[in-house]
Amino acid sequence: MNALTKPFRKQQAGSDAKRGKVYFVGSGCGDPELLTLKAHRLLQSADVILYDALVDDALHAYFPASAEAIYVGKRCFEHSMTQTEIDELILSKARKGLTVIRLKGGDPGIFARLAEETDRLELHDIPFAVVPGVTAASGCSAYSGIPLTHREYAQSVKFVTAYRQAGGLDIDWEHLANESGTLVFYMGLSKVALIAQQLMVHGMDRSKAIAVIDKGSLPGQQLLCSRLDDIERDLNSVTLTGPAMIIVGDVVGKRAEVSLELLVENDAEAGILCSLA
């Protein structure tokens, strides 16, 4: 039976009833209020929460006091544990009959190594479910006022990871440089100049608009809009610390002036800074 015809699995009585279960939950990007209602409900049922580096600290308030919270984050080659260790930890907790929440920043299915973690559970017949979250592309687009698609300028959007396990950037640049839609690069703050250079080398118009959104949807958000041939110079005028999202395409020129203060509850929270260099 192939994956396309595999039926939904129902937990069986007997020994299966004692087996644990795993929820892969997207916490959303940045703003903790982007957490979904389903994600919030499932967090309350957790025995164990394994959370990533990009999960906002404010979300810890939603962790039940009885749950064991374990940090398994990875940032800039500083890993709290290896991916293999994370996979084994998820499995071992579930095999003890516990409800495990694997809390990931953004959406679990977008550059979050979801398949590696679910493969291990499938191998051991551990039931799991996936709860989507607001991915960084959507959050940064909304909070910066840059649409990802536009009826006249971009009929498609492509998500690209600027990070490779070996540290390189093995990307089909020629294909991307000829892309007529919007390009969105994840995990690329240290490679902005390289991305712009490679797109130009492979034929993209040097005047093509590019935007870098730093700390998207968080207090301290910064937005830098430029052109491919100017972005390296313009980066020197700002201090960006990440996480950051890179958007390339004509949609950058259709940026709208969103009123971020409408999204906060009171003046004390209105510290979201959206600056255009």
C-alpha positions in Angstrom: 0.0 0.0 0.0 1.5 3.3 -1.0 1.4 6.6 0.9 -1.4 8.0 -1.4 -3.7 5.1 -0.5 -2.8 4.7 3.2 -5.9 5.0 5.3 -6.2 7.2 8.4 -4.9 5.3 11.4 -7.2 5.0 14.4 -5.6 4.2 17.8 -6.5 0.7 18.7 -7.7 -0.7 22.0 -5.4 -2.8 24.2 -1.7 -2.1 24.1 -2.0 0.8 21.7 -4.2 2.7 24.1 -1.2 3.0 26.4 1.0 4.2 23.7 1.9 7.9 23.7 1.2 10.3 20.9 3.0 13.2 19.3 1.7 16.6 18.0 4.0 18.6 15.7 2.7 22.1 16.4 3.6 25.4 14.7 3.9 28.2 17.1 3.7 30.9 14.4 6.4 33.4 13.7 7.4 36.1 16.1 4.3 37.6 17.6 3.1 35.1 20.2 -0.6 36.0 19.5 -0.2 34.3 16.1 -0.5 31.0 17.9 -3.6 29.2 16.7 -6.5 28.1 18.9 -5.8 24.4 18.2 -2.2 24.8 19.1 -3.2 26.5 22.4 -5.7 23.7 23.2 -3.2 20.9 22.5 -0.5 22.6 24.6 -2.7 22.2 27.6 -2.8 18.5 27.1 1.0 18.1 27.0 3.1 15.9 29.3 6.3 17.0 27.5 7.0 20.0 25.3 10.1 20.0 23.1 10.5 23.6 21.8 12.7 25.3 19.3 14.8 28.4 19.4 12.4 30.5 17.4 9.5 29.8 19.8 8.9 33.2 21.5 9.5 33.2 25.2 6.0 34.7 25.8 4.5 31.4 24.7 6.0 29.7 27.8 3.1 31.2 29.7 0.8 28.8 27.9 2.8 25.7 28.9 1.0 23.8 31.6 2.9 23.7 34.9 2.7 20.0 35.0 4.5 19.6 31.6 8.2 19.0 31.2 9.6 21.7 28.9 12.8 20.8 27.1 14.7 23.2 24.9 16.0 21.6 21.7 16.8 24.7 19.7 19.4 25.3 17.0 20.7 28.7 16.1 23.7 29.6 13.9 25.5 26.3 14.3 24.9 26.4 18.1 22.8 23.3 18.6 21.5 22.2 22.0 21.4 18.7 20.6 21.8 17.0 17.3 18.8 16.1 15.1 19.3 12.4 15.8 19.2 13.1 19.5 15.9 15.1 19.0 14.4 12.3 17.0 15.3 9.8 19.7 14.0 12.0 22.5 10.6 12.4 20.8 10.4 8.7 20.4 11.5 7.7 23.9 9.0 10.1 25.5 6.1 8.8 23.3 7.1 5.2 24.1 6.5 5.9 27.8 2.9 6.7 27.0 3.2 10.4 27.2 1.6 13.2 25.1 4.5 15.0 23.4 4.2 18.4 21.8 7.0 19.1 19.4 6.7 22.9 19.2 8.3 24.5 16.2 8.7 28.1 15.1 6.5 29.1 12.2 5.0 26.1 10.4 6.2 22.6 11.0 6.2 21.7 7.4 8.3 24.5 6.1 12.1 24.1 6.5 11.6 22.5 9.9 12.9 19.0 9.3 9.4 17.6 10.0 9.8 14.6 7.7 12.9 13.4 9.6 11.0 13.4 12.9 7.8 11.8 11.6 9.8 9.1 9.7 11.2 7.8 13.0 7.7 7.8 14.6 6.2 5.9 11.6 9.0 3.3 11.8 7.9 2.6 15.4 4.2 2.9 14.8 3.7 5.9 17.1 0.6 8.0 16.2 1.2 11.7 15.5 -0.6 14.7 14.0 0.6 18.0 12.5 -0.9 21.4 13.4 0.1 24.2 10.9 1.3 27.5 12.1 1.8 31.0 10.5 5.0 30.7 8.6 7.6 33.5 8.6 6.9 34.4 5.0 3.2 35.1 5.8 4.0 36.9 9.1 6.8 39.1 7.7 4.7 39.9 4.6 1.7 41.0 6.7 3.6 43.0 9.3 5.8 44.7 6.7 3.0 45.5 4.2 4.7 43.6 1.4 2.2 41.3 -0.4 3.7 37.9 -1.5 1.5 37.8 -4.6 0.0 40.5 -6.8 -2.5 40.2 -9.6 -0.3 42.3 -12.0 3.2 41.6 -10.7 3.5 38.1 -9.1 1.2 35.2 -9.8 3.4 32.8 -7.8 5.7 32.7 -4.8 8.6 30.4 -4.1 10.1 29.6 -0.7 13.8 28.9 -0.7 16.1 28.0 2.2 19.4 29.8 2.3 20.8 27.2 4.7 22.3 23.9 3.9 23.5 21.3 6.3 27.0 21.4 4.9 27.1 25.2 5.2 27.1 25.8 1.5 24.4 27.3 -0.8 23.6 24.6 -3.4 20.8 26.4 -5.2 19.7 26.4 -8.9 20.4 30.1 -9.4 19.7 30.1 -13.1 16.1 28.8 -12.4 15.5 31.4 -9.6 17.0 34.3 -11.6 14.4 33.6 -14.3 11.5 33.3 -11.9 8.7 35.8 -12.7 7.1 35.5 -9.3 8.2 36.3 -5.8 11.2 34.7 -4.1 11.3 34.3 -0.4 14.5 33.2 1.3 14.5 31.8 4.8 17.5 31.7 7.1 19.6 34.0 4.8 20.6 37.0 6.8 24.3 36.2 6.6 24.0 35.5 2.8 22.0 38.5 1.6 24.8 39.9 -0.5 25.6 36.5 -1.9 22.0 35.9 -2.8 21.8 39.2 -4.7 25.1 38.6 -6.4 24.1 35.2 -7.7 20.7 36.3 -8.9 22.4 39.1 -10.9 25.1 36.9 -12.2 22.5 34.5 -13.5 20.5 37.1 -15.3 18.1 38.8 -13.0 17.6 42.5 -13.5 20.1 44.5 -11.3 17.3 46.9 -10.4 15.0 44.1 -9.1 13.6 45.1 -5.7 14.7 43.2 -2.6 13.6 43.6 1.0 15.0 42.2 4.3 12.7 42.0 7.2 14.5 41.6 10.5 12.6 40.3 13.6 9.4 40.1 11.6 6.2 40.7 13.7 8.2 41.3 16.8 9.0 44.5 18.7 12.1 45.8 17.1 11.0 44.8 13.6 13.1 46.5 10.9 12.5 46.6 7.2 15.2 47.4 4.6 14.1 47.9 1.0 16.6 48.2 -1.7 17.7 46.9 -5.2 19.8 43.9 -5.9 22.8 46.0 -7.0 22.5 48.3 -3.9 21.6 45.9 -1.1 25.2 45.1 0.0 25.9 48.8 0.5 22.6 49.5 2.2 23.1 46.7 4.7 26.0 48.7 6.1 23.6 51.4 7.2 21.6 49.2 9.5 22.2 46.7 12.3 20.2 43.5 11.7 20.5 40.6 14.1 17.9 38.1 12.9 15.9 36.1 12.4 15.4 37.7 9.0 13.4 37.0 5.9 14.4 38.1 2.4 11.8 38.9 -0.3 12.9 39.5 -3.9 10.4 40.7 -6.5 8.3 43.5 -7.9 5.9 43.0 -5.0 8.4 44.9 -2.8 7.5 48.0 -4.7 3.8 47.5 -3.8 4.5 47.8 -0.1 1.6 49.3 1.9 2.0 51.4 5.0 0.3 49.1 7.5 -0.6 50.5 10.9 1.1 48.1 13.3 -0.2 50.0 16.3 -3.6 48.6 15.5 -2.4 45.1 16.4 -1.4 45.8 20.0 -3.6 46.0 23.0 -2.2 49.2 24.6 0.4 51.9 24.1 3.0 50.0 26.2 3.1 47.3 23.6 3.3 49.6 20.6 7.0 49.2 20.4 7.1 47.5 17.1 9.5 49.5 15.0 9.2 49.3 11.2 12.0 51.4 9.7 12.7 51.8 6.0 16.3 52.5 5.1 
